[in-house]
C-alpha cells in the first residue's frame, strides 16, 4: 500500500462522525478521521498492480457491501458513478493525481444512499453536469480533500442534511462550487472557492448551516443565500467577488436569523454585504473594506450591525432603502480620505447611535436622509478598539 494513507482509528468513529456532523459550530471533522487499511477484509482496490484489483470504480462499488472502503490508485477514470450502498468510503490515493472524469450526460458521482465518504479525488466533467449530486433523503455524507473543477456545480445537494464538506478546492465551475437546496445541519468548513462563474456557495431554503474558515475569492457571488434561516457565516475570507455575501428573500419569503461574524469582506466589486427582504440578522465583528459599497439593506427590518469596521469603501459605507427599525451601533464607520457621504437612508427609519464616524465633529454632514430618518445621537468621539476578521 502507498504510504500516504491516514492513521488508523476504528470504523466505529467514522460511523459516529456521520451523526455528529453539523451538530454545533466547529463540528467539522479533523483531518485524520479516516481509517487506514490494515487487511483485505472490507477493502476493495481499483487500479494499481495488485492481484484482484478492479479496473473501474463502478465495478468495485457494485461488488462492495455496506461499510466497505474502496481505495483508488492514481489515474484518470472515465466514469459516471452511482453509489447505491450506504456507509461506503471512496478514497483516492491523492487528489492531484486521482481523477474521476464524467461525461456530459449525467453527474460525475450520484449518491442515492446515506452516509458516504468521498476523499482524495479530482472530480470533473465538461462543465454541464454536477460533480457530486444527491437528491431526496440521501444525507450524512462527508466530502473531504477533493478538487471540484470544470463541473456545473461542484457539489449539488437537494433535501440533504447532516453533511460535512471540509478541506476541498472548488474552482472554474460554470455555475457554483456548492449548491444546497432544502437541508439542515450542514457544515462547510475550511474549503477554498475561486473563479466559479455564478457563486462560490449558493443556498436555498436551508437552515442551521455552518459556513466557517473558508476562502472565497473571484467568484460571481461569494455566498448567496435565498430563503435561508438560522445559519452561521463565520471566520471566512471573502474577497474580490462581485457580491461578498448576499442574503435575499421575496416579500414574505425571507432569510432571517442568520449571523455573519468575524469575516474579512473586502474588495468586492459591487457590495460587501447585500441584504434584501430579511429581518433579525446579526452582522458583527467583520472587516468590510474596499468594496464598491460596504453594506446595502433593502426592504429590511430589525437587523443588527454592531462591532464592525466599515471603512474606505468606494461609493458609500451603508445604504438603507425601505429599512424599518434596523440598528447600527458601536461600529467604526469611516471614509474620511474620500470625504463621501457615509450613510444614506431612502424611505424608512433606522437607528445608528454610538458609532464612530471618522471624526469627533458633528457627523450630520456625512449622513444623507431621503424621505426618512437615521437617528445618530450620540456619536463616539474616538474609534472603538475592535478586533475583527477571522479568529485564530
SULUR-V289919 format. One record per run of one state. SS is the DSSP state (helix for helix, strand for strand, loop for the rest). FROM is the first residue (numbers start at 1). TO is the last residue. If there is no record, write none. Layout:
ss=SS from=FROM to=TO
ss=SS from=FROM to=TO
This chain:
ss=loop from=1 to=10
ss=helix from=11 to=20
ss=loop from=21 to=42
ss=strand from=43 to=46
ss=loop from=47 to=53
ss=strand from=54 to=54
ss=loop from=55 to=56
ss=helix from=57 to=63
ss=loop from=64 to=68
ss=strand from=69 to=72
ss=loop from=73 to=74
ss=strand from=75 to=77
ss=loop from=78 to=80
ss=strand from=81 to=83
ss=loop from=84 to=88
ss=strand from=89 to=92
ss=loop from=93 to=97
ss=strand from=98 to=101
ss=loop from=102 to=108
ss=strand from=109 to=111
ss=loop from=112 to=116
ss=strand from=117 to=119
ss=loop from=120 to=121
ss=strand from=122 to=124
ss=loop from=125 to=131
ss=strand from=132 to=134
ss=loop from=135 to=141
ss=strand from=142 to=144
ss=loop from=145 to=146
ss=strand from=147 to=149
ss=loop from=150 to=152
ss=strand from=153 to=158
ss=loop from=159 to=163
ss=strand from=164 to=166
ss=loop from=167 to=168
ss=strand from=169 to=171
ss=loop from=172 to=175
ss=strand from=176 to=181
ss=loop from=182 to=183
ss=strand from=184 to=189
ss=loop from=190 to=191
ss=strand from=192 to=194
ss=loop from=195 to=198
ss=strand from=199 to=204
ss=loop from=205 to=206
ss=strand from=207 to=212
ss=loop from=213 to=214
ss=strand from=215 to=217
ss=loop from=218 to=220
ss=strand from=221 to=226
ss=loop from=227 to=228
ss=strand from=229 to=229
ss=loop from=230 to=231
ss=strand from=232 to=234
ss=loop from=235 to=236
ss=strand from=237 to=239
ss=loop from=240 to=242
ss=strand from=243 to=248
ss=loop from=249 to=249
ss=strand from=250 to=250
ss=loop from=251 to=252
ss=strand from=253 to=253
ss=loop from=254 to=258
ss=strand from=259 to=261
ss=loop from=262 to=263
ss=strand from=264 to=266
ss=loop from=267 to=270
ss=strand from=271 to=276
ss=loop from=277 to=278
ss=strand from=279 to=279
ss=loop from=280 to=281
ss=strand from=282 to=284
ss=loop from=285 to=286
ss=strand from=287 to=289
ss=loop from=290 to=292
ss=strand from=293 to=301
ss=loop from=302 to=303
ss=strand from=304 to=306
ss=loop from=307 to=308
ss=strand from=309 to=311
ss=loop from=312 to=315
ss=strand from=316 to=329
ss=loop from=330 to=331
ss=strand from=332 to=334
ss=loop from=335 to=342
ss=strand from=343 to=351
ss=loop from=352 to=355
ss=strand from=356 to=356
ss=loop from=357 to=362
ss=helix from=363 to=366
ss=strand from=367 to=375
ss=loop from=376 to=392
